């Protein structure tokens, strides 16, 4: 875990919102397409769904997701032509403990 990368990733409001949305994806995303493909939201949320919810361009969201993944806050999984993102709860917990001890 690199705290500086996490601080930078969370300094952007939309990136912070993405992490929040993925905490409880069923509250923020429709799982109909997932279920039609035999998938659940446990695998994560498709980039296109995150992009639609944010209202930003796909290239911007892809950049944001890449930043969040590099910081360790998100994990990705490729299924067919889609990439799904979910929270990396282990890193989030580690960062939480770091903040409690260091700040």
C-alpha positions in Angstrom: 0.0 0.0 0.0 1.3 3.4 -0.9 -0.7 6.1 1.0 0.4 8.9 -1.2 -1.1 7.2 -4.3 -4.4 6.7 -2.4 -4.5 10.3 -1.2 -4.0 11.5 -4.8 -6.6 9.0 -6.1 -9.2 10.2 -3.6 -8.5 13.9 -4.1 -10.8 13.9 -7.2 -14.5 14.0 -6.3 -15.6 11.6 -9.1 -12.9 9.0 -8.3 -14.0 9.2 -4.6 -17.6 8.8 -5.7 -16.7 5.7 -7.8 -15.2 4.1 -4.7 -18.4 4.9 -2.8 -20.7 3.6 -5.5 -18.7 0.3 -5.6 -19.1 -0.2 -1.9 -22.8 -1.2 -2.4 -23.1 -1.6 -6.2 -26.7 -2.9 -6.1 -27.7 0.5 -4.7 -26.2 2.4 -7.6 -26.2 0.2 -10.6 -28.8 -2.0 -12.4 -27.7 -5.6 -12.4 -30.1 -6.7 -15.3 -27.4 -6.9 -17.9 -25.2 -8.8 -15.5 -27.8 -11.4 -14.8 -28.6 -11.8 -18.5 -24.9 -12.8 -18.9 -25.0 -15.1 -15.9 -22.9 -12.7 -13.8 -23.6 -10.9 -10.5 -22.4 -7.5 -9.2 -20.0 -9.4 -7.0 -17.7 -9.7 -10.0 -17.8 -5.9 -10.2 -19.4 -3.2 -12.3 -18.7 -2.7 -16.0 -16.8 0.3 -17.1 -19.8 1.4 -19.3 -22.1 1.4 -16.4 -19.7 3.5 -14.3 -19.3 5.9 -17.3 -23.1 6.2 -17.7 -23.6 7.0 -14.0 -20.9 9.5 -13.9 -22.0 11.3 -17.1 -18.3 11.8 -18.1 -16.6 10.6 -21.3 -15.4 7.0 -21.5 -11.8 8.1 -21.8 -12.0 10.1 -18.6 -13.6 7.3 -16.7 -11.0 4.8 -18.0 -8.3 7.2 -16.8 -10.0 7.5 -13.4 -10.4 3.8 -13.0 -6.8 3.2 -14.0 -5.7 5.7 -11.3 -7.9 3.9 -8.7 -6.5 0.5 -9.7 -2.9 1.7 -9.5 -3.5 3.1 -6.1 -4.8 -0.3 -5.0 -8.3 0.8 -4.2 -9.9 -1.1 -7.1 -9.4 -4.4 -8.7 -10.4 -5.3 -12.3 -11.4 -8.5 -14.0 -11.8 -9.0 -17.7 -14.8 -11.1 -18.8 -15.1 -11.4 -22.6 -15.1 -8.0 -24.0 -16.0 -6.3 -20.7 -13.8 -5.1 -17.8 -15.4 -5.1 -14.4 -14.2 -3.1 -11.4 -14.7 -3.8 -7.7 -13.3 -2.4 -4.5 -10.1 -3.9 -3.1 -11.4 -4.2 0.5 -8.0 -5.4 1.8 -6.2 -2.3 0.7 -9.1 0.0 1.9 -8.9 -1.7 5.3 -5.1 -1.3 5.4 -5.4 2.4 4.5 -8.0 2.9 7.2 -5.7 1.4 9.8 -2.8 3.5 8.5 -4.9 6.7 8.9 -6.0 5.7 12.4 -2.4 5.1 13.5 -0.7 7.9 11.6 -3.1 10.9 11.7 
